[in-house]
Structures are given as C-alpha cells and as structure tokens.
Amino acid sequence: MNNRGYSRKYITANKKADQSHIGVKLGRVCIDRDIPVLDVAEFLGVSRQAVYLWFLGKSKPHPDMRLKIEEVTKKLKDKYNPI
C-alpha cells in the first residue's frame, strides 16, 4: 500500500474517527486503495477540503449526497481495483 497523498497521521485519524459516518467510510476506501481526494471531490462537485473533513468525521456530507457518495465509492473501487 503506497498511501500517496495520505500521511500516517491522517490515516491514523481516519481510523480513530466514527466509522458509522459515510464520509469516514468513504475515506477508509480511498486510503486503502490510494484513491486521490481530488478524484472524489471532482466527481461529487465539492472541494478537496470538504472531502478531507468528511474522511476525518469533522463534518458530514449533506444527506442528499448519500446516494452519490455510495455511487462514487463503487465507481472508484472499480476504477482502482478492476476485476
């Protein structure tokens, strides 16, 4: 695992965050698969800062984004881990 763009401190903070939050779950997937935050932010139409805060559980995405976040998670898993 390369973890490009994710510092050890950031990875530890994500692991300590409340895993029941969808943004934290998305963060875990992105960290595990070395998926750049920029890809997630562009797909969702939000800033990288917003995505970083979701990954840490410091803020939550708007409830209307839940389906889109689930969709981006699947697409990024497929893109970065082709079957």
C-alpha positions in Angstrom: 0.0 0.0 0.0 1.5 3.3 -1.2 -0.9 5.8 0.5 0.1 8.6 -1.8 -1.2 11.8 -0.6 -2.2 10.4 2.8 0.2 11.0 5.7 0.5 8.4 8.5 -1.1 11.0 10.9 -4.1 11.4 8.6 -4.5 7.6 8.2 -4.5 7.2 12.0 -7.0 10.0 12.4 -9.4 8.3 9.9 -9.1 5.0 11.7 -9.9 6.7 15.0 -13.0 8.6 13.5 -16.5 7.3 14.0 -16.9 4.6 11.3 -20.6 4.9 11.2 -20.3 8.2 9.2 -20.5 7.7 5.5 -17.7 10.2 4.9 -15.3 8.3 7.2 -16.2 5.0 5.4 -15.5 6.7 2.1 -12.2 7.9 3.5 -11.3 4.3 4.5 -11.9 3.0 1.0 -9.9 5.8 -0.6 -7.0 5.4 1.8 -7.0 1.6 1.4 -7.0 1.9 -2.4 -4.8 5.0 -2.7 -7.6 6.9 -4.4 -6.8 10.7 -4.7 -9.1 13.1 -2.8 -9.1 15.2 -6.0 -10.9 12.4 -7.9 -13.6 12.2 -5.2 -14.0 15.9 -4.9 -14.3 16.4 -8.7 -16.9 13.6 -9.0 -19.0 14.9 -6.1 -18.6 18.6 -7.1 -17.2 19.7 -3.8 -13.9 21.0 -2.6 -11.0 18.8 -1.5 -11.2 20.4 1.9 -14.8 19.2 2.3 -13.8 15.6 1.4 -10.8 15.7 3.8 -13.2 16.8 6.6 -15.6 14.0 5.8 -12.8 11.5 5.9 -11.9 12.6 9.4 -15.5 12.8 10.6 -15.1 16.5 11.4 -18.1 17.3 9.1 -20.8 15.3 7.4 -21.9 15.5 3.8 -25.4 16.8 3.2 -27.9 13.9 3.5 -28.8 14.4 -0.2 -25.3 13.3 -1.1 -25.5 9.9 0.4 -26.5 8.1 -2.8 -23.9 9.9 -4.8 -21.3 9.0 -2.2 -22.3 5.4 -2.4 -22.1 5.6 -6.2 -18.6 7.3 -6.2 -17.4 4.6 -3.8 -18.4 1.9 -6.2 -17.0 3.6 -9.2 -13.7 4.4 -7.6 -13.4 0.8 -6.3 -14.0 -0.4 -9.9 -11.6 2.1 -11.4 -8.8 1.4 -9.0 -9.4 -2.3 -8.5 -10.6 -3.7 -11.8 -12.0 -7.2 -11.7 
